[in-house]
Amino acid sequence: MKNKSGRVNSMKLKKAIAASLAISLLFAFTGCGNSSDSAATENTKQETASATNAGDTSAPNEKLDDLYQQENQIFADHKNVWDKVFGFMSKNPDDAASNENYADFLANTIESNKASFSEEEFDTLNKDIETIRGIEEEIARLEKEIAASDSSGSTFSGSADSTGVFHDFKGKDLDGNDVDDSLFAQNKVTVVNFWFSGCKPCVEELSKLNELNDKLKEMGGEVVGINTDTLDDNQDGIKEAKEILKAKGASYKNLTFDSDSTVGKYAGDIMAFPTTVLVDKDGNIVGDPFMGGIDDPSNYEQLMKQIQSVLDQK
């Protein structure tokens, strides 16, 4: 339950609670991850729109972990009644695509099903909601602070000698079909997006990535997703990822592979999600990794400039 730095992985803790509640899609927007058993998710996955600088933002990151654990504790303290709330959520998985404020989402779910709760349960939930609302406001503030500390997006935990990580690539798509490095050879440029199921910014950009894939197809390129919860053929992670992709209308190819492979180790070193890289026909990563969701117009414009610069070199 600890990451490489020895710090408790709050996303793993939240996922453990989620498993006990038999709810998985909830975490597409709660800010918690599916750790699975893969090495790629042993890292603390910062759900910020840009990379985090370990030297400058260690204190804010630790505060984020603490806040996530505070939310966990609220759900654990009143588990029986929150089980009921999460049960109502699981009946409407398409709601996972909502960008609604998390506290508001919980409150609306409870209000919509008010008749199912006793007066005491309803009072408990509303008190918990107000606490969660304060926690979410602090999380949002810290995420902005972390993003601002490294607005250049220049910090990345991957190896400096990692440009060829897709050489001799072998893996599968989420339907179990074999995929190899010929995928890259047939494209002028391949946009590879690293994400995980509990990352809010990751999930929010999936529909935009699907639009980008359609556009790139006309330009001789392609978008490929890598959900780090699916590595090592993790069937639970694959099922959850496929449900989220479907809910967001994202049909582009997503891949799974062994976490001890070259690209698996590269993915395991990523500390900020989402992260996107451009890969050329030879399987080389071109340029610097791009951090942040492309559903933000400025981020999308920046990524398109990087893509065009690769195409112009052909």
C-alpha positions in Angstrom: 0.0 0.0 0.0 3.0 2.3 -0.3 4.5 3.9 -3.4 8.2 3.9 -4.2 8.8 6.9 -2.0 7.2 5.1 1.0 4.2 7.4 1.1 0.8 5.9 1.4 -0.9 5.8 -2.0 -4.3 7.4 -1.3 -5.7 6.3 -4.7 -5.0 2.6 -3.6 -6.8 3.2 -0.3 -9.8 4.7 -2.1 -9.9 1.8 -4.5 -9.9 -0.7 -1.6 -12.9 1.0 -0.1 -14.6 1.1 -3.6 -14.0 -2.6 -3.9 -15.8 -3.3 -0.7 -18.7 -1.3 -2.0 -18.7 -3.1 -5.3 -18.6 0.2 -7.1 -16.0 0.9 -9.8 -17.2 3.6 -12.2 -17.8 6.0 -9.3 -14.0 6.6 -9.3 -14.0 8.0 -12.8 -14.7 11.3 -11.2 -13.9 11.1 -7.5 -10.1 11.6 -7.8 -9.0 8.0 -6.9 -7.4 5.3 -8.8 -7.5 1.6 -9.5 -4.1 0.4 -8.4 -4.5 -3.2 -9.6 -1.4 -5.2 -9.2 0.7 -3.6 -11.9 4.0 -1.8 -11.3 2.7 1.1 -13.2 0.3 2.0 -10.5 2.6 1.7 -7.6 3.3 5.4 -8.1 1.3 8.2 -6.5 -0.8 9.4 -9.5 -1.2 13.1 -9.2 -4.5 14.1 -10.8 -3.4 17.5 -11.9 -3.7 19.0 -15.4 0.1 19.4 -15.6 3.2 17.6 -14.3 4.2 18.1 -10.7 7.6 19.2 -9.5 8.7 16.9 -6.7 11.1 19.4 -5.3 8.7 22.4 -5.2 5.3 20.6 -4.6 6.1 17.8 -2.2 4.1 19.5 0.6 1.0 20.2 -1.5 1.1 16.7 -2.8 1.3 15.3 0.7 -1.7 17.5 1.6 -3.6 16.1 -1.3 -3.0 12.6 -0.1 -4.2 13.5 3.3 -7.4 15.1 1.9 -8.1 12.0 -0.2 -7.7 9.9 2.9 -10.0 12.2 4.8 -12.7 11.5 2.2 -12.0 7.8 2.5 -12.5 8.0 6.3 -15.9 9.7 5.9 -17.1 6.9 3.6 -15.7 4.3 6.0 -17.2 5.9 9.2 -20.7 5.7 7.7 -20.2 2.8 5.3 -23.7 1.3 5.5 -25.5 4.4 4.4 -22.8 5.3 1.8 -23.2 1.8 0.4 -26.7 2.7 -0.4 -25.7 6.0 -2.1 -23.0 4.2 -4.2 -25.5 1.6 -5.1 -27.8 4.2 -6.7 -24.8 5.5 -8.7 -23.9 2.1 -10.0 -27.3 1.9 -11.6 -26.5 4.9 -13.8 -22.9 4.3 -15.1 -23.3 6.9 -17.9 -23.4 9.6 -15.1 -19.6 8.9 -14.7 -19.1 11.1 -17.7 -20.4 14.1 -15.8 -18.1 17.0 -15.1 -20.3 18.0 -12.1 -18.7 19.0 -8.9 -18.2 15.9 -6.8 -19.9 17.2 -3.7 -22.9 18.5 -5.8 -23.1 15.1 -7.6 -23.3 13.3 -4.3 -25.8 15.7 -2.9 -28.0 15.4 -6.0 -27.8 11.6 -6.0 -28.9 11.6 -2.3 -31.7 14.1 -2.9 -33.0 12.2 -5.9 -33.3 9.1 -3.8 -34.3 10.8 -0.6 -37.2 8.4 0.0 -34.8 5.5 0.3 -33.1 6.9 3.4 -34.3 7.3 7.0 -34.4 10.7 8.5 -31.3 9.9 10.5 -29.4 8.6 7.4 -30.4 11.6 5.4 -29.1 13.9 8.1 -25.8 12.0 8.3 -25.3 12.1 4.6 -25.9 15.8 4.4 -23.5 16.5 7.2 -20.9 14.4 5.4 -21.6 16.2 2.1 -20.7 19.5 3.7 -17.4 18.1 5.0 -16.7 16.6 1.6 -17.5 19.9 -0.1 -14.8 21.7 2.0 -12.3 18.9 1.2 -13.0 19.1 -2.5 -12.5 22.9 -2.5 -9.2 22.5 -0.8 -8.2 19.8 -3.3 -9.1 22.1 -6.2 -7.0 24.9 -4.6 -4.0 22.6 -4.2 -4.3 21.2 -7.7 -4.1 24.7 -9.1 -1.1 25.5 -6.8 0.7 22.4 -8.1 -0.1 23.2 -11.7 1.1 26.8 -11.3 4.4 25.7 -9.8 5.3 23.9 -13.0 3.3 25.7 -15.7 6.0 24.9 -18.3 5.2 21.2 -17.9 8.9 20.4 -18.1 9.1 18.0 -15.2 8.8 14.3 -16.0 9.8 11.2 -14.1 10.5 9.1 -17.2 14.1 8.1 -18.1 16.0 10.6 -20.2 17.0 7.6 -22.4 13.5 6.5 -23.0 12.9 7.7 -26.6 12.9 4.1 -28.0 10.6 2.5 -25.5 8.1 1.4 -28.2 10.8 -0.5 -30.2 9.8 -4.1 -30.6 6.5 -3.4 -28.8 4.2 -6.3 -28.1 0.8 -6.1 -26.4 -2.9 -6.4 -26.9 -5.9 -4.2 -27.3 -8.6 -4.3 -24.7 -10.5 -6.9 -26.7 -7.5 -9.3 -26.6 -6.2 -8.8 -30.1 -2.4 -8.9 -30.6 -0.7 -5.6 -31.3 2.9 -5.0 -32.2 5.2 -2.2 -33.3 3.7 -2.3 -36.8 1.0 -0.1 -35.3 3.5 2.8 -35.2 5.1 1.9 -38.5 1.8 2.5 -40.4 1.3 6.0 -38.9 3.0 9.2 -39.7 2.6 10.0 -36.0 1.0 8.2 -33.1 -0.3 10.1 -30.1 0.0 7.9 -27.1 -2.1 9.0 -24.0 -1.3 7.5 -20.6 -4.2 7.5 -18.2 -5.9 5.6 -15.4 -9.5 5.0 -14.5 -9.7 7.1 -11.3 -8.0 10.2 -12.8 -10.6 12.9 -13.3 -8.6 15.0 -15.8 -7.9 11.8 -17.7 -11.5 10.7 -18.0 -12.7 14.2 -18.9 -10.4 14.4 -21.9 -11.4 11.0 -23.4 -14.1 12.3 -25.8 -11.8 15.1 -27.0 -9.1 12.5 -27.6 -11.6 10.5 -29.7 -12.2 13.7 -31.8 -8.5 14.1 -32.2 -8.2 10.5 -33.3 -10.8 11.1 -36.1 -8.8 14.2 -37.2 -5.5 12.4 -37.1 -6.8 9.5 -39.2 -7.3 12.0 -42.0 -3.7 13.2 -41.5 -2.2 9.7 -41.5 -1.9 9.4 -37.7 -3.7 7.8 -34.8 -4.4 8.2 -31.1 -3.6 5.2 -28.8 -4.5 5.0 -25.1 -2.7 3.2 -22.4 -4.7 2.8 -19.2 -2.1 1.8 -16.5 -4.8 0.0 -14.5 -5.0 -2.6 -17.4 -1.4 -3.7 -17.5 -0.5 -7.3 -17.1 -3.8 -8.2 -18.7 -5.7 -7.1 -15.5 -9.2 -8.1 -16.4 -10.9 -6.0 -13.7 -8.9 -3.0 -14.9 -9.7 -3.8 -18.5 -13.5 -4.1 -17.8 -13.6 -0.8 -15.9 -11.5 1.0 -18.6 -13.8 -0.3 -21.4 -16.9 0.9 -19.4 -15.5 4.4 -19.0 -14.4 4.6 -22.6 -17.9 3.6 -23.8 -19.5 6.1 -21.4 -17.3 8.9 -22.9 -17.9 7.8 -26.5 -14.2 7.0 -27.0 -13.6 4.2 -29.6 -9.9 4.6 -30.4 -7.5 1.8 -29.6 -6.3 1.2 -26.0 -3.5 -1.1 -25.2 -2.4 -3.4 -22.4 1.0 -5.1 -22.0 3.4 -6.5 -19.4 4.4 -4.0 -16.7 8.0 -5.4 -16.7 8.4 -4.6 -20.4 10.4 -1.5 -21.6 7.2 0.5 -22.1 5.8 -0.9 -18.9 8.7 0.4 -16.9 8.4 3.8 -18.7 4.7 3.9 -17.8 5.6 3.0 -14.2 7.8 6.1 -14.0 5.1 8.5 -14.9 4.1 10.5 -11.9 1.5 12.9 -13.4 -1.6 12.0 -15.4 -2.7 12.5 -18.0 0.6 12.4 -19.9 0.7 12.2 -23.7 3.7 11.5 -26.0 4.2 11.6 -29.7 5.7 8.5 -31.3 7.2 8.3 -34.9 7.1 5.5 -37.4 10.2 3.9 -35.8 8.6 3.7 -32.4 10.7 6.6 -31.0 9.2 9.2 -28.7 9.5 12.6 -30.4 9.9 15.8 -28.3 8.9 16.3 -24.7 6.0 14.5 -23.0 2.9 16.6 -22.9 1.1 17.0 -19.6 -2.5 18.1 -19.1 -5.9 17.3 -20.5 -6.5 18.4 -24.1 -10.2 19.3 -23.3 -8.6 22.6 -22.3 -8.4 24.7 -25.5 -4.9 26.0 -24.8 -3.6 22.5 -24.1 -5.2 21.2 -27.3 -3.6 24.0 -29.4 -0.2 23.3 -27.9 -0.5 19.5 -28.6 -1.6 20.2 -32.2 1.5 22.4 -32.7 3.7 19.5 -31.5 1.9 17.1 -33.8 2.2 19.4 -36.8 5.9 19.9 -36.1 6.4 16.1 -36.3 4.4 15.9 -39.6 6.4 18.8 -41.1 9.6 16.8 -40.6 8.4 14.0 -42.8 
